[in-house]
Amino acid sequence: MKSKFRRSIRYLSTLLGLYGFGMIIHFYIQASALGFDAGAAWDWAAGQLPMFFWGSTFFFFLLCGAAALFRNVYGGSLLVGAVAGLTGLAVYEKMKATGEPLFPWDLMQLKNMSEMVSMADGLFSPVVLILTALVLAGLGWLTFKLPKLRFPLVLRVALAAASITAVALFVQTAGGKYPALLDKLSYQNIFWDQKANYRYNGFVLAFASNLNQTLIDEPEGYGREAVEAIAERYGSLPEAPPAASPSEPPNIVFVMNEALFDATRLTEYKLAEDPLPFWHGAQQSRPSGYVLSPEFGGSTANVEFEALTGLSMSLLHDGAVPFQQNLTKQTDLPSVVSILKSRGYDALALHPYDKTFYSRNQVYPMLGFERFIGQDDMKNREWLGSRSYLSDMAAMKEAAQELEKADGKPLFLHLVTMQNHYPYTNKEIHGGNSIEAEGVDPALKDQLETYVEGIKQTDGALRYLNEAIQKLDRPTLVVLWGDHLPGLPAKIYEDAGWTDERLRHETPLLLLANYELGREPLGTISPSFAGPLALRYAGLPQPAFYKLLEAVRQQLPGLGKKVTLGAGGAALDKAALTEEQQRLLDDYRMIQFDLLEGQGYAKELLFGEGS
């Protein structure tokens, strides 16, 4: 009898220990989301006790499930603890690099684990990595050396069943199935501002609440009649006069250059030489301006989403990644690719990296690309230094060769480069730095100089591409822009006074061609308007959807989550839009919902023949 009682006490003590460990894991995860600020994590836990214990209970049941799966309780706890430790590091690094929390759809990148590890090279100091390895090794050794702590089979089965039920209940609750329980937790679904969502609700509840989150809410009055009215309103608009007159339909090339930013705009720092002489020279005689990127420091696919589809990230829920959340489920979606193919173009995508990254291998064919050349398919394979990313020169040579081979039909070529991807902690990644920067914090000087060396090499590659298109017989238009600002340490931007949200999202934009384009200033525009811009300078007719985009661009050329630009480029308060601007935005939102989450009436009405 006493033996049975002692076993019961031991099992109960073990379960209490697992709950305590669950509280520690939850606190650690929350601290990682707050920049590993233990004080801030403590304040959150003290102020949100119901949420803290709810999240801790979730981890408790994960630990119970692991204890049921692994006969040794220590082994299961070690596994859950190790996964939680790595998750915390991922949360912290993503927040540091992009300012955004970790979302469920980010986990889709695990299929590209080797590439993610390569990208993270240099982000962690060797000391941190060695200490982490030693801690894990020590825990593993203790797991085998400590006395075996096992639950009997009956209890393991009960724990497994309870864990599966509890985790399912947790996810359903976070998804809104039990609103009364969420009210008791003081939960608020702040889906429009994910930073606030994670700060208030905590990482665990906020992360789980995003599992079933749609991209965009259904607008009031949505239906076929509403889409038909919009199609009629914009389809009847007259064609905008072409901005250029090539002798025949030109090749059209999009070059979305990784982290391309004009570092000379950081006037607090003095660079020994101009890293972008070709770009600055071309700006004097060709159309140029800026792109208002929807992202900062990363999330390239969201910029690509805007440029290819003409849809706007500003109208989607905060933190959305359409390539991974939505487009992989679509069978077709109108885009600049499908529009140009309907006008007799071939379509080619070129990305000197893994084709599966951001699910591009699934998204590109759905958008209409007939071919997709990734790093393993490229004939030109050149690196600048110790970096694993192919150089921009290799990408430009590959693009030039594809344009030379194009026979009979014009080609739409979409190129997304990789050379200047962060981190910039290794100054040998571009073969050594040749431009000195003065006025920079000495601890960060190498990183800025390494980035500047990268864009210097990019400038030479763009010069090469421009010279190559001048030799082509067919007229060729190139639309060049940077996808987002580089993920440099925040202090570099802060010391330069580069804290204004507009400045943090402006990247350079330039048009090149082997025919006359003029030199009209393009102002600052969202990537969503790249398609209509290209068609205007290609002298091609616009579908009804592009007429809608042109109407929006004339009134609201820059649409971002934090920055809205009005006619003339001045910043606007979204709460103070004119009646016309609000109607344009409402029409745009209606069509965007229809294409992404609705019935797709616009596919025929705004993109079909005669639209």
KAKARA-V397888 format. One record per pair of residues at least 24 apart in sequence whose ideal C-beta (glycine too) atoms are under 8 Angstrom apart, sorted by the first residue. I is the first residue (numbers start at 1). J is the second residue. If there is no record, write none. Layout:
# KAKARA-V397888
[[I	J] [I	J]]
This chain:
# KAKARA-V397888
[[11	151] [11	155] [14	73] [14	149] [14	151] [15	64] [18	60] [18	63] [18	64] [18	67] [18	73] [18	77] [19	56] [19	57] [19	60] [21	59] [21	63] [21	77] [21	81] [22	56] [22	57] [22	58] [22	59] [22	60] [22	62] [22	63] [23	52] [23	56] [23	59] [25	56] [25	59] [25	80] [25	81] [25	84] [26	52] [26	55] [26	56] [26	58] [26	59] [26	204] [28	84] [28	85] [28	88] [29	84] [29	87] [29	88] [29	91] [29	203] [29	204] [30	55] [30	202] [30	203] [30	204] [31	88] [32	87] [32	88] [32	89] [32	91] [32	92] [32	203] [33	91] [33	92] [33	95] [33	101] [33	102] [33	198] [33	202] [33	203] [34	199] [35	92] [35	95] [35	96] [36	92] [44	199] [44	202] [48	186] [48	200] [48	201] [48	202] [50	184] [50	185] [50	186] [51	185] [51	186] [51	187] [51	201] [51	202] [51	205] [52	202] [54	170] [54	185] [54	204] [54	205] [55	202] [55	203] [55	204] [55	205] [57	166] [57	170] [58	166] [58	167] [58	170] [58	204] [59	84] [59	204] [61	162] [61	163] [61	166] [61	167] [61	170] [62	163] [62	167] [64	159] [64	162] [64	163] [65	159] [65	160] [65	163] [65	164] [65	167] [67	151] [67	156] [67	159] [68	151] [68	156] [68	157] [68	159] [68	160] [68	163] [69	160] [71	150] [71	156] [72	143] [72	148] [72	149] [72	150] [73	149] [73	150] [73	151] [74	142] [74	143] [74	146] [74	149] [75	143] [78	139] [78	140] [78	143] [81	139] [82	136] [82	139] [85	132] [89	124] [91	203] [93	120] [93	123] [96	490] [97	297] [97	298] [97	422] [97	487] [98	295] [98	296] [98	297] [98	298] [98	299] [98	487] [99	195] [99	296] [99	297] [100	194] [100	195] [100	299] [100	319] [101	194] [101	195] [101	198] [101	203] [101	206] [101	207] [101	319] [102	203] [102	207] [103	194] [103	207] [103	210] [103	319] [103	321] [104	207] [104	210] [104	211] [105	210] [105	321] [105	324] [105	325] [106	321] [108	324] [108	359] [109	357] [109	358] [111	356] [112	354] [112	356] [112	357] [115	353] [115	354] [115	357] [118	388] [119	421] [119	422] [119	423] [120	423] [121	423] [121	426] [122	423] [122	425] [122	426] [123	423] [123	425] [170	208] [171	208] [171	211] [174	205] [174	208] [174	209] [174	211] [175	208] [175	209] [175	211] [175	212] [176	209] [176	212] [191	317] [191	318] [192	317] [192	318] [193	318] [194	317] [194	318] [194	319] [195	318] [197	318] [210	319] [213	317] [214	317] [214	597] [215	316] [215	317] [215	320] [215	322] [215	325] [215	326] [215	596] [215	597] [216	315] [216	316] [216	317] [216	589] [216	592] [216	593] [216	596] [216	597] [217	317] [217	593] [218	593] [218	597] [218	598] [219	586] [219	589] [219	590] [219	593] [221	590] [222	590] [222	593] [222	594] [222	598] [224	599] [224	601] [226	590] [227	590] [227	591] [227	594] [227	601] [227	602] [227	605] [227	606] [228	601] [228	605] [230	548] [230	587] [230	590] [230	591] [230	602] [230	606] [231	544] [231	602] [231	605] [231	606] [231	611] [233	587] [234	544] [234	545] [234	547] [234	548] [234	551] [234	587] [234	606] [235	544] [235	547] [235	605] [235	606] [235	611] [237	547] [237	551] [239	541] [239	542] [240	536] [240	542] [240	547] [240	550] [242	536] [242	537] [242	538] [242	539] [242	540] [243	287] [243	517] [243	518] [243	520] [243	536] [243	537] [243	539] [244	477] [244	513] [244	515] [244	516] [244	517] [244	518] [244	536] [244	537] [244	538] [244	539] [245	516] [245	539] [246	475] [246	477] [246	513] [246	515] [246	538] [246	539] [247	475] [247	515] [248	410] [248	474] [248	475] [249	343] [249	344] [249	345] [249	410] [249	475] [249	538] [249	539] [249	540] [250	410] [250	474] [250	475] [250	476] [250	477] [250	513] [250	515] [250	538] [250	539] [251	403] [251	406] [251	410] [251	411] [251	412] [251	413] [251	469] [251	472] [251	474] [251	475] [251	476] [251	477] [252	340] [252	345] [252	410] [252	411] [252	412] [252	413] [252	476] [252	477] [252	479] [252	534] [252	538] [253	399] [253	403] [253	412] [253	413] [253	414] [253	415] [253	469] [253	476] [253	477] [253	478] [253	479] [254	307] [254	412] [254	413] [254	414] [254	415] [254	479] [254	530] [254	534] [255	399] [255	415] [255	417] [255	462] [255	465] [255	478] [255	479] [255	480] [255	481] [256	300] [256	303] [256	304] [256	307] [256	414] [256	415] [256	416] [256	417] [256	481] [256	482] [256	483] [257	392] [257	417] [257	420] [257	458] [257	462] [257	480] [257	481] [257	482] [257	483] [258	300] [258	416] [258	417] [258	418] [258	419] [258	420] [258	421] [258	482] [258	483] [259	420] [259	421] [259	422] [259	451] [259	454] [259	482] [259	483] [259	484] [259	485] [259	486] [259	487] [260	420] [260	455] [260	458] [260	481] [260	482] [260	483] [260	507] [260	508] [261	455] [261	482] [261	485] [261	486] [261	507] [261	508] [262	508] [263	448] [263	451] [263	452] [263	455] [265	498] [265	503] [266	492] [266	493] [266	496] [266	498] [267	496] [268	439] [268	495] [268	496] [268	497] [269	437] [269	438] [269	439] [269	440] [269	448] [269	496] [270	437] [270	438] [270	439] [271	435] [271	436] [271	437] [271	438] [271	452] [272	435] [272	436] [272	437] [272	438] [273	435] [275	435] [275	452] [275	453] [275	455] [275	456] [275	459] [276	455] [276	456] [276	459] [277	459] [278	459] [278	460] [278	462] [278	463] [278	466] [279	459] [279	462] [279	508] [279	510] [282	466] [282	510] [282	512] [283	510] [284	519] [285	519] [286	510] [286	511] [286	512] [286	513] [286	517] [286	519] [287	510] [287	511] [287	517] [287	518] [287	519] [287	520] [287	521] [287	522] [287	537] [288	508] [288	509] [288	510] [288	511] [288	519] [288	521] [288	522] [289	509] [289	521] [289	522] [289	523] [289	524] [289	525] [290	506] [290	507] [290	508] [290	509] [290	522] [290	523] [290	524] [290	525] [291	481] [291	482] [291	506] [291	507] [291	508] [291	509] [291	524] [291	525] [291	526] [291	527] [291	530] [292	502] [292	505] [292	506] [292	524] [292	525] [292	526] [292	527] [292	557] [292	558] [292	559] [292	560] [292	563] [292	565] [293	482] [293	483] [293	484] [293	485] [293	505] [293	506] [293	507] [293	527] [293	560] [294	505] [294	526] [294	527] [294	560] [294	561] [295	483] [295	484] [295	505] [296	484] [296	485] [296	504] [296	505] [297	422] [297	484] [297	485] [297	486] [297	487] [298	422] [298	484] [298	487] [299	484] [300	358] [300	416] [300	483] [300	484] [301	358] [301	360] [303	483] [303	484] [303	527] [304	358] [304	416] [304	483] [306	526] [306	527] [306	528] [306	530] [307	336] [307	527] [307	528] [307	530] [307	531] [308	335] [308	336] [308	337] [308	367] [308	414] [308	531] [309	333] [309	334] [309	335] [309	336] [309	367] [309	528] [309	595] [310	335] [310	336] [310	528] [310	529] [310	531] [310	532] [310	545] [310	546] [310	549] [311	528] [311	592] [311	595] [311	596] [312	526] [312	528] [312	559] [312	588] [312	592] [313	560] [313	561] [314	526] [314	559] [314	560] [314	561] [314	564] [315	559] [315	585] [315	588] [315	589] [315	592] [316	592] [318	561] [321	358] [322	596] [323	358] [323	359] [323	360] [323	363] [324	358] [324	359] [326	596] [326	597] [327	359] [327	362] [327	363] [327	366] [327	367] [328	359] [328	362] [328	363] [328	366] [330	366] [331	366] [332	366] [332	368] [332	603] [333	366] [333	367] [333	595] [333	596] [334	545] [334	595] [334	602] [334	603] [334	606] [334	607] [335	367] [335	368] [335	531] [336	412] [336	530] [336	531] [336	534] [337	367] [337	368] [337	369] [337	412] [337	414] [338	367] [338	368] [338	607] [339	531] [339	535] [339	543] [339	546] [339	607] [340	410] [340	412] [341	368] [341	412] [343	540] [344	409] [344	410] [345	409] [345	410] [345	411] [345	412] [346	370] [346	406] [346	409] [346	410] [346	411] [346	412] [347	371] [347	411] [347	412] [347	414] [348	372] [348	373] [348	402] [348	411] [348	412] [348	413] [348	414] [349	373] [349	413] [349	414] [349	415] [349	416] [350	395] [350	398] [350	399] [350	402] [350	413] [350	414] [350	415] [350	416] [351	375] [351	415] [351	416] [351	418] [352	378] [352	389] [352	390] [352	394] [352	395] [352	398] [352	417] [352	418] [352	419] [353	389] [353	390] [353	418] [369	414] [373	398] [373	402] [384	419] [384	429] [384	430] [384	431] [384	454] [384	457] [385	428] [385	429] [385	430] [385	431] [385	432] [386	426] [386	428] [386	429] [387	419] [387	429] [387	430] [389	418] [389	419] [389	421] [390	418] [390	419] [391	419] [391	457] [391	461] [392	417] [392	419] [392	420] [392	457] [392	458] [392	461] [392	462] [393	457] [393	460] [393	461] [393	464] [395	419] [395	461] [396	461] [396	462] [396	464] [396	465] [396	468] [397	464] [399	465] [400	464] [400	465] [400	468] [400	469] [403	468] [403	469] [403	472] [403	476] [404	468] [404	472] [406	474] [410	474] [416	483] [417	458] [419	454] [419	457] [419	458] [420	451] [420	454] [420	455] [420	458] [420	486] [422	486] [422	487] [422	488] [423	447] [423	487] [424	448] [424	450] [424	451] [424	454] [424	486] [424	488] [425	450] [426	450] [427	453] [429	454] [430	454] [430	457] [440	492] [440	495] [441	491] [441	492] [441	495] [444	488] [444	489] [444	491] [444	492] [447	488] [447	489] [447	492] [448	488] [448	492] [451	486] [451	488] [465	512] [466	512] [469	512] [469	513] [469	514] [470	514] [472	514] [475	513] [475	514] [475	515] [476	513] [476	514] [477	511] [477	512] [477	513] [477	515] [477	517] [477	534] [477	537] [477	538] [478	511] [478	512] [478	513] [479	509] [479	511] [479	530] [479	533] [479	534] [480	508] [480	509] [480	510] [480	511] [480	512] [481	507] [481	508] [481	509] [481	510] [481	527] [481	530] [482	507] [482	508] [483	507] [501	560] [501	562] [501	563] [502	558] [502	563] [502	565] [502	571] [505	560] [505	562] [505	563] [511	537] [513	537] [523	557] [523	568] [523	569] [524	557] [524	558] [524	565] [524	569] [525	553] [525	557] [525	558] [526	557] [526	558] [526	559] [526	560] [528	559] [529	553] [529	557] [543	606] [543	607] [543	611] [544	605] [544	606] [544	607] [544	611] [545	591] [545	602] [545	606] [545	607] [545	611] [548	584] [548	587] [548	588] [548	591] [548	606] [549	588] [551	584] [552	584] [552	585] [552	588] [555	580] [555	581] [555	584] [556	581] [556	584] [556	585]]
